[in-house]
Amino acid sequence: MQLGTRWAVGAEPPARLNPDVRAAVRAVEGELFGRDTSLWRWTLTWLEGRPVVELDDGTVIRQGHDGLVEITDGVTPR
């Protein structure tokens, strides 16, 4: 696993993420409307060359070997 970066909810995701992962980040953030996320951060790591993006609440966005992006709330896929 390789550490990438951290950024605040609502900030621009790293440009090196592909458009599908960036769209998933925006979709999750859209679900957070009305909640105080001012202290929440995303953490990007790389596992076997693929991005794993985790939000402080346990939400995880992964891109599989097949390129498909999956969002989980820490337990179940969305």
PAZA-781139 format. One record per atom (N, C-alpha, C, O, CB): residue in one letter; atom name; x, y, z. Coordinates in nm, 3 decimals. Each point is the difference from the previous one (the first is absolute). Glycine has a CB too. Layout:
! residues N
+---+----+---------+---------+---------+
| r |  a |      c1 |      c2 |      c3 |
+---+----+---------+---------+---------+
| A | CA |       X |       Y |       Z |
...
+---+----+---------+---------+---------+
***
This chain:
! residues 78
+---+----+---------+---------+---------+
| r |  a |      c1 |      c2 |      c3 |
+---+----+---------+---------+---------+
| M |  N |   0.084 |  -0.117 |   0.000 |
| M | CA |  -0.084 |   0.117 |   0.000 |
| M |  C |   0.089 |   0.123 |   0.000 |
| M |  O |   0.102 |   0.005 |   0.068 |
| M | CB |  -0.287 |  -0.128 |   0.053 |
| Q |  N |   0.144 |   0.222 |  -0.197 |
| Q | CA |   0.076 |   0.124 |  -0.010 |
| Q |  C |  -0.091 |   0.115 |   0.038 |
| Q |  O |  -0.110 |   0.013 |  -0.054 |
| Q | CB |   0.260 |  -0.109 |  -0.128 |
| L |  N |  -0.105 |   0.180 |   0.276 |
| L | CA |  -0.078 |   0.115 |   0.042 |
| L |  C |  -0.002 |   0.103 |  -0.111 |
| L |  O |   0.101 |   0.026 |  -0.065 |
| L | CB |  -0.043 |  -0.068 |   0.304 |
| G |  N |  -0.176 |   0.100 |  -0.261 |
| G | CA |  -0.015 |   0.103 |  -0.101 |
| G |  C |  -0.006 |   0.137 |   0.064 |
| G |  O |   0.102 |   0.069 |   0.012 |
| G | CB |  -0.221 |  -0.231 |  -0.159 |
| T |  N |  -0.001 |   0.201 |   0.188 |
| T | CA |  -0.019 |   0.134 |   0.054 |
| T |  C |  -0.129 |   0.006 |   0.080 |
| T |  O |  -0.078 |  -0.095 |   0.001 |
| T | CB |   0.206 |   0.194 |  -0.192 |
| R |  N |  -0.150 |   0.014 |   0.257 |
| R | CA |  -0.125 |   0.027 |   0.070 |
| R |  C |  -0.054 |   0.134 |  -0.050 |
| R |  O |   0.077 |   0.090 |  -0.035 |
| R | CB |  -0.004 |  -0.223 |   0.241 |
| W |  N |  -0.206 |   0.146 |  -0.208 |
| W | CA |  -0.061 |   0.127 |  -0.035 |
| W |  C |  -0.136 |   0.011 |   0.070 |
| W |  O |  -0.060 |  -0.101 |   0.037 |
| W | CB |   0.180 |   0.103 |  -0.262 |
| A |  N |  -0.166 |   0.119 |   0.242 |
| A | CA |  -0.124 |   0.028 |   0.071 |
| A |  C |  -0.122 |  -0.033 |  -0.085 |
| A |  O |   0.003 |   0.009 |  -0.123 |
| A | CB |   0.114 |   0.170 |   0.250 |
| V |  N |  -0.225 |  -0.218 |  -0.060 |
| V | CA |  -0.127 |  -0.019 |  -0.068 |
| V |  C |  -0.038 |   0.133 |  -0.066 |
| V |  O |   0.006 |   0.106 |   0.062 |
| V | CB |  -0.080 |  -0.287 |   0.103 |
| G |  N |   0.035 |   0.174 |  -0.291 |
| G | CA |  -0.037 |   0.119 |  -0.075 |
| G |  C |   0.113 |   0.060 |  -0.081 |
| G |  O |  -0.024 |   0.079 |  -0.091 |
| G | CB |  -0.141 |  -0.037 |   0.266 |
| A |  N |   0.288 |  -0.079 |  -0.143 |
| A | CA |   0.115 |   0.048 |  -0.077 |
| A |  C |   0.014 |  -0.086 |  -0.127 |
| A |  O |  -0.061 |  -0.107 |  -0.011 |
| A | CB |   0.178 |   0.188 |   0.223 |
| E |  N |  -0.038 |  -0.034 |  -0.304 |
| E | CA |   0.022 |  -0.071 |  -0.125 |
| E |  C |   0.081 |  -0.127 |   0.025 |
| E |  O |   0.108 |   0.007 |   0.060 |
| E | CB |  -0.117 |   0.211 |  -0.188 |
| P |  N |  -0.039 |  -0.335 |   0.083 |
| P | CA |   0.079 |  -0.123 |   0.014 |
| P |  C |   0.127 |   0.008 |  -0.084 |
| P |  O |   0.006 |   0.079 |  -0.094 |
| P | CB |  -0.217 |  -0.211 |   0.135 |
| P |  N |   0.312 |   0.054 |  -0.007 |
| P | CA |   0.125 |   0.001 |  -0.077 |
| P |  C |  -0.024 |  -0.028 |  -0.149 |
| P |  O |  -0.079 |  -0.087 |  -0.036 |
| P | CB |   0.200 |   0.012 |   0.241 |
| A |  N |  -0.054 |   0.150 |  -0.288 |
| A | CA |  -0.016 |  -0.012 |  -0.145 |
| A |  C |   0.041 |  -0.137 |  -0.053 |
| A |  O |  -0.046 |  -0.042 |  -0.106 |
| A | CB |   0.086 |   0.287 |   0.089 |
| R |  N |   0.046 |  -0.316 |   0.090 |
| R | CA |   0.047 |  -0.130 |  -0.051 |
| R |  C |  -0.105 |  -0.110 |   0.014 |
| R |  O |   0.018 |  -0.110 |  -0.053 |
| R | CB |   0.213 |   0.178 |   0.113 |
| L |  N |  -0.342 |  -0.040 |   0.011 |
| L | CA |  -0.110 |  -0.097 |   0.006 |
| L |  C |  -0.074 |   0.002 |  -0.132 |
| L |  O |  -0.019 |   0.106 |  -0.060 |
| L | CB |  -0.003 |  -0.077 |   0.310 |
| N |  N |  -0.022 |  -0.146 |  -0.297 |
| N | CA |  -0.072 |  -0.001 |  -0.126 |
| N |  C |  -0.139 |   0.058 |   0.018 |
| N |  O |  -0.049 |   0.010 |   0.113 |
| N | CB |   0.180 |  -0.212 |  -0.187 |
| P |  N |  -0.196 |   0.241 |  -0.034 |
| P | CA |  -0.131 |   0.067 |   0.008 |
| P |  C |  -0.107 |  -0.080 |   0.074 |
| P |  O |  -0.085 |   0.059 |   0.067 |
| P | CB |   0.143 |   0.051 |  -0.279 |
| D |  N |  -0.057 |  -0.242 |   0.201 |
| D | CA |  -0.101 |  -0.081 |   0.068 |
| D |  C |   0.016 |   0.007 |   0.152 |
| D |  O |  -0.100 |   0.007 |   0.073 |
| D | CB |   0.093 |  -0.160 |  -0.271 |
| V |  N |   0.129 |   0.150 |   0.246 |
| V | CA |   0.024 |   0.009 |   0.145 |
| V |  C |  -0.034 |   0.141 |   0.048 |
| V |  O |  -0.060 |   0.016 |   0.106 |
| V | CB |   0.242 |  -0.192 |  -0.120 |
| R |  N |  -0.145 |   0.276 |  -0.062 |
| R | CA |  -0.033 |   0.138 |   0.037 |
| R |  C |  -0.152 |   0.019 |   0.006 |
| R |  O |  -0.050 |   0.069 |   0.089 |
| R | CB |   0.265 |   0.012 |  -0.196 |
| A |  N |  -0.287 |  -0.141 |   0.014 |
| A | CA |  -0.147 |   0.008 |   0.001 |
| A |  C |  -0.058 |  -0.070 |   0.123 |
| A |  O |  -0.099 |   0.047 |   0.057 |
| A | CB |   0.100 |  -0.040 |  -0.309 |
| A |  N |   0.059 |  -0.118 |   0.292 |
| A | CA |  -0.047 |  -0.070 |   0.120 |
| A |  C |   0.022 |   0.085 |   0.125 |
| A |  O |  -0.086 |   0.004 |   0.088 |
| A | CB |   0.137 |  -0.225 |  -0.198 |
| V |  N |   0.062 |   0.291 |   0.117 |
| V | CA |   0.026 |   0.090 |   0.112 |
| V |  C |  -0.108 |   0.108 |   0.004 |
| V |  O |  -0.054 |   0.029 |   0.107 |
| V | CB |   0.304 |  -0.073 |  -0.122 |
| R |  N |  -0.281 |   0.103 |  -0.099 |
| R | CA |  -0.102 |   0.105 |  -0.005 |
| R |  C |  -0.137 |  -0.055 |   0.038 |
| R |  O |  -0.078 |   0.069 |   0.066 |
| R | CB |   0.210 |   0.049 |  -0.245 |
| A |  N |  -0.163 |  -0.241 |   0.137 |
| A | CA |  -0.129 |  -0.062 |   0.034 |
| A |  C |  -0.013 |  -0.019 |   0.151 |
| A |  O |  -0.105 |   0.030 |   0.057 |
| A | CB |   0.103 |  -0.146 |  -0.280 |
| V |  N |   0.107 |   0.066 |   0.286 |
| V | CA |  -0.003 |  -0.018 |   0.145 |
| V |  C |  -0.016 |   0.135 |   0.069 |
| V |  O |  -0.081 |   0.014 |   0.092 |
| V | CB |   0.226 |  -0.220 |  -0.112 |
| E |  N |  -0.070 |   0.304 |  -0.024 |
| E | CA |  -0.010 |   0.132 |   0.061 |
| E |  C |  -0.140 |   0.058 |  -0.016 |
| E |  O |  -0.048 |   0.072 |   0.088 |
| E | CB |   0.291 |  -0.036 |  -0.133 |
| G |  N |  -0.310 |  -0.065 |  -0.066 |
| G | CA |  -0.137 |   0.046 |  -0.021 |
| G |  C |  -0.097 |  -0.058 |   0.101 |
| G |  O |  -0.098 |   0.065 |   0.036 |
| G | CB |   0.150 |  -0.043 |  -0.276 |
| E |  N |  -0.023 |  -0.144 |   0.286 |
| E | CA |  -0.084 |  -0.064 |   0.101 |
| E |  C |   0.020 |   0.060 |   0.140 |
| E |  O |  -0.080 |  -0.024 |   0.090 |
| E | CB |   0.089 |  -0.185 |  -0.226 |
| L |  N |   0.097 |   0.286 |   0.152 |
| L | CA |   0.033 |   0.058 |   0.131 |
| L |  C |  -0.061 |   0.138 |   0.021 |
| L |  O |   0.022 |   0.062 |   0.103 |
| L | CB |   0.189 |  -0.192 |  -0.107 |
| F |  N |  -0.287 |   0.178 |  -0.095 |
| F | CA |  -0.056 |   0.135 |   0.007 |
| F |  C |  -0.075 |   0.019 |   0.132 |
| F |  O |  -0.081 |  -0.083 |   0.040 |
| F | CB |   0.061 |   0.089 |  -0.291 |
| G |  N |   0.048 |   0.105 |   0.317 |
| G | CA |  -0.067 |   0.033 |   0.126 |
| G |  C |   0.071 |  -0.049 |   0.125 |
| G |  O |  -0.036 |   0.038 |   0.111 |
| G | CB |  -0.171 |  -0.045 |  -0.238 |
| R |  N |   0.308 |  -0.076 |   0.110 |
| R | CA |   0.078 |  -0.049 |   0.115 |
| R |  C |   0.125 |   0.085 |   0.017 |
| R |  O |   0.054 |   0.052 |  -0.097 |
| R | CB |  -0.140 |  -0.287 |   0.063 |
| D |  N |   0.130 |   0.249 |   0.157 |
| D | CA |   0.123 |   0.075 |   0.026 |
| D |  C |   0.119 |  -0.091 |  -0.030 |
| D |  O |   0.033 |  -0.088 |   0.079 |
| D | CB |  -0.147 |   0.231 |   0.098 |
| T |  N |   0.176 |  -0.120 |  -0.290 |
| T | CA |   0.116 |  -0.079 |  -0.041 |
| T |  C |   0.125 |   0.086 |  -0.005 |
| T |  O |   0.098 |  -0.034 |  -0.066 |
| T | CB |  -0.248 |  -0.117 |  -0.066 |
| S |  N |   0.147 |   0.263 |   0.203 |
| S | CA |   0.110 |   0.096 |  -0.007 |
| S |  C |   0.133 |  -0.058 |   0.046 |
| S |  O |   0.106 |   0.049 |  -0.041 |
| S | CB |  -0.272 |   0.131 |   0.078 |
| L |  N |   0.164 |  -0.283 |   0.045 |
| L | CA |   0.125 |  -0.061 |   0.047 |
| L |  C |   0.029 |  -0.134 |  -0.069 |
| L |  O |   0.101 |  -0.063 |   0.031 |
| L | CB |  -0.136 |   0.178 |   0.188 |
| W |  N |  -0.052 |  -0.158 |  -0.309 |
| W | CA |   0.018 |  -0.129 |  -0.067 |
| W |  C |   0.100 |   0.011 |  -0.114 |
| W |  O |   0.010 |   0.103 |  -0.067 |
| W | CB |  -0.245 |  -0.166 |   0.129 |
| R |  N |   0.309 |  -0.044 |  -0.081 |
| R | CA |   0.101 |  -0.008 |  -0.105 |
| R |  C |  -0.012 |  -0.132 |  -0.075 |
| R |  O |  -0.045 |  -0.101 |   0.054 |
| R | CB |   0.198 |   0.249 |   0.079 |
| W |  N |  -0.112 |  -0.144 |  -0.257 |
| W | CA |   0.019 |  -0.120 |  -0.082 |
| W |  C |   0.147 |  -0.040 |   0.009 |
| W |  O |   0.087 |   0.086 |   0.011 |
| W | CB |  -0.277 |  -0.021 |  -0.170 |
| T |  N |   0.216 |  -0.195 |   0.155 |
| T | CA |   0.136 |  -0.052 |  -0.004 |
| T |  C |   0.014 |  -0.088 |  -0.123 |
| T |  O |  -0.076 |  -0.095 |  -0.018 |
| T | CB |   0.098 |   0.104 |   0.272 |
| L |  N |   0.073 |   0.022 |  -0.338 |
| L | CA |   0.027 |  -0.078 |  -0.120 |
| L |  C |   0.123 |  -0.085 |   0.022 |
| L |  O |   0.107 |   0.051 |   0.037 |
| L | CB |  -0.211 |   0.127 |  -0.183 |
| T |  N |   0.090 |  -0.308 |   0.124 |
| T | CA |   0.114 |  -0.091 |  -0.002 |
| T |  C |  -0.008 |  -0.078 |  -0.132 |
| T |  O |  -0.102 |   0.001 |  -0.069 |
| T | CB |   0.110 |  -0.020 |   0.327 |
| W |  N |   0.099 |  -0.048 |  -0.289 |
| W | CA |   0.006 |  -0.080 |  -0.122 |
| W |  C |   0.030 |  -0.143 |   0.039 |
| W |  O |   0.097 |  -0.026 |   0.072 |
| W | CB |  -0.019 |   0.224 |  -0.212 |
| L |  N |  -0.160 |  -0.291 |   0.094 |
| L | CA |   0.018 |  -0.142 |   0.027 |
| L |  C |   0.012 |  -0.071 |  -0.133 |
| L |  O |  -0.093 |   0.000 |  -0.080 |
| L | CB |  -0.036 |   0.013 |   0.299 |
| E |  N |   0.243 |  -0.074 |  -0.242 |
| E | CA |   0.029 |  -0.067 |  -0.127 |
| E |  C |  -0.026 |   0.094 |  -0.119 |
| E |  O |  -0.050 |  -0.043 |  -0.104 |
| E | CB |  -0.011 |  -0.177 |   0.209 |
| G |  N |   0.097 |   0.347 |  -0.088 |
| G | CA |  -0.011 |   0.097 |  -0.106 |
| G |  C |  -0.139 |   0.057 |  -0.022 |
| G |  O |  -0.021 |   0.081 |  -0.091 |
| G | CB |   0.206 |  -0.199 |  -0.011 |
| R |  N |  -0.281 |   0.078 |   0.186 |
| R | CA |  -0.136 |   0.051 |  -0.014 |
| R |  C |  -0.037 |   0.085 |   0.121 |
| R |  O |   0.044 |  -0.029 |   0.111 |
| R | CB |  -0.108 |  -0.172 |  -0.248 |
| P |  N |  -0.017 |   0.307 |   0.116 |
| P | CA |  -0.032 |   0.090 |   0.110 |
| P |  C |  -0.099 |  -0.060 |   0.099 |
| P |  O |  -0.094 |  -0.070 |  -0.037 |
| P | CB |   0.138 |   0.257 |  -0.116 |
| V |  N |  -0.020 |  -0.156 |   0.280 |
| V | CA |  -0.093 |  -0.029 |   0.109 |
| V |  C |  -0.018 |   0.134 |   0.072 |
| V |  O |   0.095 |   0.056 |   0.053 |
| V | CB |  -0.025 |  -0.306 |  -0.028 |
| V |  N |  -0.194 |   0.299 |  -0.024 |
| V | CA |  -0.029 |   0.130 |   0.058 |
| V |  C |  -0.092 |  -0.022 |   0.119 |
| V |  O |  -0.109 |  -0.057 |  -0.015 |
| V | CB |   0.137 |   0.177 |  -0.209 |
| E |  N |   0.014 |  -0.075 |   0.342 |
| E | CA |  -0.079 |  -0.022 |   0.121 |
| E |  C |  -0.035 |   0.133 |   0.066 |
| E |  O |   0.085 |   0.087 |   0.017 |
| E | CB |   0.025 |  -0.310 |   0.016 |
| L |  N |  -0.236 |   0.235 |   0.003 |
| L | CA |  -0.049 |   0.117 |   0.071 |
| L |  C |   0.007 |  -0.027 |   0.150 |
| L |  O |  -0.006 |  -0.115 |   0.042 |
| L | CB |  -0.147 |   0.177 |  -0.236 |
| D |  N |   0.165 |   0.042 |   0.273 |
| D | CA |   0.012 |  -0.015 |   0.145 |
| D |  C |  -0.116 |  -0.076 |   0.063 |
| D |  O |   0.016 |  -0.055 |   0.108 |
| D | CB |   0.111 |   0.266 |  -0.107 |
| D |  N |  -0.244 |  -0.217 |  -0.066 |
| D | CA |  -0.115 |  -0.072 |   0.056 |
| D |  C |   0.003 |  -0.149 |  -0.033 |
| D |  O |  -0.091 |  -0.073 |   0.040 |
| D | CB |  -0.040 |   0.282 |  -0.057 |
| G |  N |   0.232 |  -0.255 |  -0.055 |
| G | CA |   0.013 |  -0.142 |  -0.034 |
| G |  C |  -0.042 |  -0.034 |  -0.142 |
| G |  O |   0.021 |  -0.113 |  -0.043 |
| G | CB |  -0.061 |   0.067 |   0.279 |
| T |  N |  -0.016 |   0.139 |  -0.308 |
| T | CA |  -0.035 |  -0.023 |  -0.141 |
| T |  C |   0.128 |  -0.023 |  -0.080 |
| T |  O |   0.098 |   0.072 |   0.015 |
| T | CB |  -0.307 |   0.072 |   0.007 |
| V |  N |   0.205 |  -0.247 |  -0.107 |
| V | CA |   0.117 |  -0.035 |  -0.081 |
| V |  C |  -0.040 |  -0.008 |  -0.147 |
| V |  O |  -0.103 |  -0.057 |  -0.034 |
| V | CB |   0.205 |  -0.070 |   0.228 |
| I |  N |  -0.020 |   0.185 |  -0.279 |
| I | CA |  -0.017 |  -0.008 |  -0.145 |
| I |  C |   0.121 |  -0.075 |  -0.054 |
| I |  O |   0.115 |   0.039 |   0.024 |
| I | CB |  -0.250 |   0.180 |  -0.036 |
| R |  N |   0.108 |  -0.327 |  -0.062 |
| R | CA |   0.108 |  -0.082 |  -0.058 |
| R |  C |  -0.024 |  -0.018 |  -0.148 |
| R |  O |  -0.114 |  -0.007 |  -0.047 |
| R | CB |   0.148 |  -0.112 |   0.266 |
| Q |  N |   0.075 |   0.111 |  -0.291 |
| Q | CA |  -0.007 |  -0.034 |  -0.142 |
| Q |  C |   0.057 |  -0.140 |  -0.016 |
| Q |  O |   0.114 |  -0.026 |   0.037 |
| Q | CB |  -0.095 |   0.269 |  -0.109 |
| G |  N |  -0.099 |  -0.333 |   0.016 |
| G | CA |   0.041 |  -0.139 |  -0.016 |
| G |  C |   0.092 |  -0.022 |  -0.118 |
| G |  O |   0.027 |   0.091 |  -0.078 |
| G | CB |  -0.239 |  -0.155 |   0.181 |
| H |  N |   0.260 |  -0.059 |  -0.114 |
| H | CA |   0.086 |  -0.039 |  -0.113 |
| H |  C |  -0.068 |   0.026 |  -0.133 |
| H |  O |   0.065 |   0.032 |  -0.100 |
| H | CB |   0.041 |  -0.206 |   0.243 |
| D |  N |  -0.241 |   0.161 |  -0.143 |
| D | CA |  -0.077 |   0.018 |  -0.123 |
| D |  C |  -0.032 |   0.146 |  -0.030 |
| D |  O |  -0.063 |   0.030 |  -0.101 |
| D | CB |  -0.033 |  -0.254 |   0.140 |
| G |  N |   0.141 |   0.315 |   0.049 |
| G | CA |  -0.025 |   0.142 |  -0.021 |
| G |  C |  -0.128 |   0.052 |   0.063 |
| G |  O |  -0.022 |   0.121 |   0.007 |
| G | CB |   0.148 |  -0.144 |  -0.214 |
| L |  N |  -0.211 |  -0.069 |   0.254 |
| L | CA |  -0.124 |   0.042 |   0.062 |
| L |  C |   0.027 |   0.061 |   0.137 |
| L |  O |   0.090 |  -0.042 |   0.073 |
| L | CB |  -0.215 |  -0.138 |  -0.197 |
| V |  N |   0.045 |   0.282 |   0.159 |
| V | CA |   0.016 |   0.071 |   0.126 |
| V |  C |  -0.111 |  -0.044 |   0.094 |
| V |  O |  -0.117 |  -0.002 |  -0.037 |
| V | CB |   0.225 |   0.201 |  -0.078 |
| E |  N |  -0.070 |  -0.235 |   0.238 |
| E | CA |  -0.096 |  -0.044 |   0.101 |
| E |  C |   0.009 |   0.090 |   0.121 |
| E |  O |   0.110 |   0.036 |   0.045 |
| E | CB |  -0.093 |  -0.274 |  -0.125 |
| I |  N |  -0.132 |   0.276 |   0.133 |
| I | CA |  -0.007 |   0.081 |   0.121 |
| I |  C |  -0.060 |  -0.086 |   0.109 |
| I |  O |  -0.106 |  -0.060 |  -0.019 |
| I | CB |   0.082 |   0.277 |  -0.113 |
| T |  N |   0.091 |  -0.223 |   0.247 |
| T | CA |  -0.053 |  -0.071 |   0.116 |
| T |  C |  -0.004 |   0.094 |   0.119 |
| T |  O |   0.079 |   0.094 |   0.010 |
| T | CB |   0.008 |  -0.313 |  -0.098 |
| D |  N |  -0.179 |   0.191 |   0.178 |
| D | CA |  -0.012 |   0.081 |   0.120 |
| D |  C |   0.083 |  -0.058 |   0.113 |
| D |  O |  -0.026 |   0.026 |   0.117 |
| D | CB |  -0.204 |   0.044 |  -0.188 |
| G |  N |   0.328 |  -0.147 |   0.037 |
| G | CA |   0.082 |  -0.067 |   0.098 |
| G |  C |  -0.036 |  -0.147 |   0.010 |
| G |  O |   0.081 |  -0.082 |   0.046 |
| G | CB |  -0.059 |   0.296 |   0.080 |
| V |  N |  -0.144 |  -0.250 |  -0.169 |
| V | CA |  -0.045 |  -0.138 |   0.008 |
| V |  C |  -0.067 |  -0.044 |  -0.131 |
| V |  O |   0.040 |  -0.099 |  -0.060 |
| V | CB |  -0.071 |   0.125 |   0.309 |
| T |  N |  -0.069 |   0.049 |  -0.292 |
| T | CA |  -0.080 |  -0.042 |  -0.116 |
| T |  C |   0.020 |   0.091 |  -0.120 |
| T |  O |   0.015 |   0.121 |   0.016 |
| T | CB |  -0.184 |  -0.216 |   0.141 |
| P |  N |   0.171 |   0.036 |  -0.279 |
| P | CA |   0.010 |   0.082 |  -0.121 |
| P |  C |  -0.125 |   0.085 |  -0.018 |
| P |  O |  -0.109 |  -0.037 |   0.044 |
| P | CB |   0.257 |  -0.137 |  -0.150 |
| R |  N |  -0.131 |   0.288 |   0.042 |
| R | CA |  -0.116 |   0.085 |  -0.034 |
| R |  C |  -0.037 |  -0.021 |  -0.144 |
| R |  O |  -0.095 |   0.061 |  -0.049 |
| R | CB |   0.162 |   0.110 |   0.220 |
+---+----+---------+---------+---------+
***
